[in-house]
Amino acid sequence: MKAAVVHSFDHPPRYDDYAEPVAGPDEVLVRVSACALSQLAKARAAGKHYSSGRTLDFIPGVDGVGRLVDGQRVYFAFPPAPFGAMAGMTKVSWKFCVPLPGDVDDVQIAAAANPMMSSWAALTVRAGIQPGETVLINGATGTSGRLAVQIAKHLGAGKVIATGRNRASLEALRAIGADVIVPLEESAEELAKSLQRAIVGVNIILDYLWGQPAALLLAAVAGHAEHDPSPRVRFVQIGGMAGPAITLPAAVLRSSGLEMMGSGLGSVSSEELVRIIGDAARAFIPGKFQIEAEAVPLRDVESTWNTKPDRRIVYIP
């Protein structure tokens, strides 16, 4: 079969021949129809993600949309190495497949699955969102952040606050559910003041950035040693687009109601993540979720792997 194949961690995958998978016990074969180029897939293919393997050659891609041998359309995830989703066919555990509704197409679901999962899991499994709560999304102008704004509102958030560097992109978020926007382009001093104002009344923070924006946001959460305890704030770390590490003063934790946690592979079970995709897929049309996606032939994987389009690339085998 034809597939995208990683021959080196230092170069994009090549469109190449690869042996077809053979299903083992508790596995099913999936004929792939669409697979998104996600940050997770790229990081794994470069050997830079904490879940990356170290053995070459392998097929990249952690999830996608396809058909089982009986024709059933499914979302699937976590093919066992060396197989991946960027191929004509792959195999997965039956536990990592979920039937899809018929009212949304393959490309849209493949594009939205991973970013939908990030905020849906963070809000429901990790933070336990309650109706009417205020959610702040740190880094809301990317694909995942934009969906997080929509999903937070769909799951019952009473107010959504969005931060981001591009003011025009931030303003556009108002049309899909953002009630307040906070530009991150201000000076550190002005940004600290803006975040201190924005943080009042926030119950949940979804952080896609880490780095300096997260450090300033955490400083804004810090209490002031008053007699009454500070309000509970659940901070869920999801991505690190602004940096891999921060300095966190101990006083921030002692003086606030801050509860810090992460959401991703390892903090939520793989089986539950797949179930969450099923929930999110069924909400895609009712929730009027929006995502910009571009279908690209898998044979063009090498030339498109490192491009930065304004929409999500979905490979079609």
Secondary structure, DSSP 8 states (H G I E B T S, - for coil): -EEEEBS-TTS--EEEE-------TTEEEEEEEEEE--HHHHHHHTT-STT----SSB---SEEEEE-TT--EEEEE---TT--SSBSEEEEEGGGEEE--TTS-HHHHHHHHHHHHHHHHIIIIIS---TT-EEEEES-SSHHHHHHHHHHHHTT-SEEEEEES-HHHHHHGGGGT-SEEEES-S-HHHHHHHHHHHTTT--EEEES--HHHHHHHHHHH-----SS---EEEEEE---TT-S-----HHHHHTSEEEEEE-SBTTB-HHHHHHHHHHHHHHTTTTT----EEEEEGGGHHHHTT---SSEEEEE-
